Amino acid sequence: MKMKYTWIDEFLLSKPGVTKDLQKDWNWLRYQIGGKMFAAVCMGENDEPYYITLKLEPVEGSFLRQQYEDIVPGFYMNKVHWNSVKPDGAVPDELLKDMLDKSYQLVLGGLSQKKQKEILGGAACSKITPETLSCCGTKCSECGCYGSMCKGCNESAGKVFHAPEGQACPIYECSVNQKKQKSCGGCQNLPCDIWRNTKDPSMSDEEFEDNIRQRVENVRGRKAYGV
């Protein structure tokens, strides 16, 4: 088989804390975070890839295997949590990128909080503290749920208490996971529909607008929002 997804190495190595090695006994190129593998390119005798292996939530993995014949249960891996994608198949590039993103987040989320801080803090060139802004400009330390219901946006890789179970907050998914930005500060569409669709139901419309204005100030500075 030939590798259709020629972007995969650069894409994976661009993620915070990712390392790569060759597992010689299996002839697998492994991509790891915190010493834990989250993706692998499995190669044959002629060093040609025959599977891209990654981790997904069991329900999503099962669903995708039913949709695409080029996605199969994990090759030489746990068949419930791991999936293998043919490198020359019909899986769309954007879908594979999304699957790899989710695999990265799953394995990262399984590391200790201290390890996650080291990895994400290294990417940001500064140590993560409770005062560190989330990508949407929220100060997690000022939230009543911080430290009890929620570990914080940066510490949990966006999987905060109000996000769908096992998924990152839509704002974090867009800014960090998809656009590879530290925050929304550089986005020309700020505040966008994603921001407005994550309104805290306990807030009045006026309170929510004030909250948005403050968060934009936090990630951009006061002059950027016309105040």
C-alpha positions in Angstrom: 0.0 0.0 0.0 1.0 3.6 -0.6 0.5 6.4 1.9 -2.3 8.7 0.7 -2.1 10.9 3.8 1.3 12.5 3.2 0.6 15.2 5.8 0.3 12.8 8.7 3.9 13.1 10.2 3.9 16.9 10.2 0.4 17.0 11.5 1.1 14.7 14.5 4.5 16.2 15.4 3.0 19.7 15.5 0.9 18.8 18.5 2.2 19.8 22.0 4.5 17.3 23.6 4.4 14.6 20.8 7.5 12.4 20.3 8.1 9.8 17.6 10.1 6.6 17.5 10.4 3.4 15.6 9.3 0.2 17.4 11.8 -2.1 15.5 10.2 -5.4 16.5 6.9 -4.5 15.0 8.2 -2.0 12.4 5.8 0.6 13.7 6.3 4.4 13.7 4.8 5.4 17.0 3.6 8.8 18.0 3.5 9.3 21.7 2.4 11.9 24.3 3.9 11.6 27.8 5.4 8.2 26.8 2.0 6.8 25.8 1.2 5.9 22.2 -1.8 7.6 20.6 -1.1 6.8 16.9 1.1 4.6 14.9 1.9 4.0 11.2 2.3 0.2 10.9 4.7 -0.8 8.1 5.4 -4.1 6.3 8.6 -5.8 5.3 9.3 -3.2 2.5 8.6 -0.3 4.9 5.4 0.4 3.2 2.5 1.4 5.5 -0.4 -0.8 5.7 -2.4 0.6 8.7 -2.7 3.9 10.6 -3.7 3.0 14.1 -5.4 5.3 16.6 -7.6 5.4 19.7 -11.3 6.4 19.8 -14.2 6.2 22.2 -15.7 2.7 21.7 -19.1 4.0 20.4 -17.5 6.4 17.9 -15.1 3.7 16.7 -17.9 1.2 16.2 -19.9 3.8 14.3 -17.1 4.8 11.9 -16.2 1.1 11.2 -19.8 0.7 10.0 -19.5 3.7 7.8 -16.1 3.1 6.2 -14.8 -0.3 5.1 -11.3 1.1 5.3 -11.6 1.5 9.1 -11.2 -1.8 11.0 -10.7 -2.9 14.6 -7.2 -2.0 15.9 -4.5 -4.2 14.3 -2.7 -6.0 17.1 -4.4 -3.7 19.6 -7.5 -3.7 21.9 -10.4 -4.0 19.4 -12.7 -2.0 21.6 -10.7 1.2 21.9 -8.3 1.1 19.0 -9.0 1.4 15.3 -6.9 1.0 12.1 -7.3 3.0 8.9 -6.0 1.8 5.5 -3.4 4.4 4.3 -4.7 4.2 0.7 -8.4 4.1 1.4 -11.4 6.4 1.1 -11.5 7.9 4.5 -11.5 11.7 4.0 -8.5 13.6 5.1 -10.5 15.9 7.4 -12.1 12.9 9.1 -8.8 11.2 9.7 -7.4 14.5 11.2 -10.4 14.6 13.5 -9.9 11.0 14.5 -6.2 11.6 15.2 -7.0 14.8 17.2 -9.5 12.8 19.4 -6.9 10.0 19.9 -4.4 12.6 21.1 -6.9 14.1 23.5 -8.0 10.7 24.9 -4.4 9.7 25.7 -3.5 13.2 27.0 -6.6 13.1 29.2 -5.4 9.8 30.7 -2.2 11.3 32.0 -1.8 12.7 35.4 -2.8 16.4 35.9 0.8 17.2 36.7 2.0 15.6 33.4 -0.7 17.4 31.4 0.4 20.7 32.9 4.0 20.0 32.0 3.1 19.1 28.4 0.7 21.9 27.7 2.8 24.4 29.7 5.8 23.6 27.6 3.8 24.3 24.5 2.8 27.7 25.8 6.3 28.5 27.0 5.0 29.2 30.5 3.8 27.2 33.4 0.0 26.7 33.6 -1.5 28.1 36.8 -5.1 28.6 38.0 -4.8 32.2 36.8 -3.9 31.2 33.2 -6.6 32.3 30.8 -8.6 29.7 28.9 -8.6 30.0 25.1 -11.9 32.0 25.4 -10.5 34.5 27.9 -12.1 33.0 31.0 -10.1 33.0 34.2 -10.7 29.5 35.5 -9.8 30.4 39.1 -12.7 32.8 39.2 -15.2 30.1 38.3 -17.0 28.5 41.2 -16.7 25.0 39.6 -12.9 25.2 39.4 -11.2 22.6 41.6 -14.4 20.7 42.3 -16.5 20.0 39.2 -13.8 21.0 36.8 -10.0 20.9 36.6 -9.9 23.9 34.3 -9.8 24.4 30.5 -6.0 24.1 29.9 -5.5 21.3 32.5 -8.3 19.1 31.0 -7.5 19.9 27.3 -10.9 21.6 26.9 -12.9 18.7 28.4 -14.6 21.0 30.9 -17.6 20.2 33.0 -20.2 21.8 30.7 -18.9 20.1 27.5 -20.4 16.9 26.1 -18.9 13.9 27.9 -15.5 13.0 26.6 -15.4 15.9 24.2 -13.7 19.3 24.3 -15.7 22.5 24.6 -16.6 23.8 21.1 -14.6 26.9 21.6 -11.5 24.9 22.6 -12.1 22.4 19.8 -12.1 25.3 17.2 -9.3 27.4 18.6 -6.8 24.9 20.0 -7.5 21.5 18.4 -8.4 22.7 14.9 -6.7 26.0 14.4 -3.7 25.2 16.7 -3.9 28.5 18.4 -3.3 29.2 22.1 -6.4 31.3 22.3 -9.1 33.0 20.2 -7.3 36.3 20.4 -6.1 36.2 16.8 -9.4 35.3 15.3 -10.9 38.0 13.0 -14.5 36.7 13.7 -14.3 37.2 17.5 -16.8 37.0 19.1 -18.2 34.4 16.8 -21.3 32.2 16.7 -19.5 29.5 18.6 -19.0 31.9 21.5 -22.6 33.0 21.4 -23.9 29.4 21.3 -22.2 28.6 24.5 -24.2 31.0 26.6 -24.5 30.2 30.3 -28.3 29.7 30.8 -28.0 31.3 34.2 -27.0 34.7 32.7 -29.3 37.3 31.4 -28.7 38.6 27.8 -27.1 41.8 29.3 -24.9 39.8 31.6 -23.8 37.5 28.8 -22.8 40.5 26.6 -20.8 42.0 29.4 -19.2 38.6 29.9 -18.3 38.3 26.2 -16.9 41.9 26.2 -14.6 41.1 29.2 -13.4 37.8 27.7 -12.5 39.6 24.4 -10.6 42.2 26.4 -8.7 39.4 28.2 -7.6 37.7 25.0 -7.1 40.8 22.8 -6.8 43.9 25.0 -9.3 46.6 25.6 -8.7 48.6 22.4 -9.6 45.6 20.2 -13.3 45.6 21.3 -13.8 49.4 21.0 -13.8 50.2 24.7 
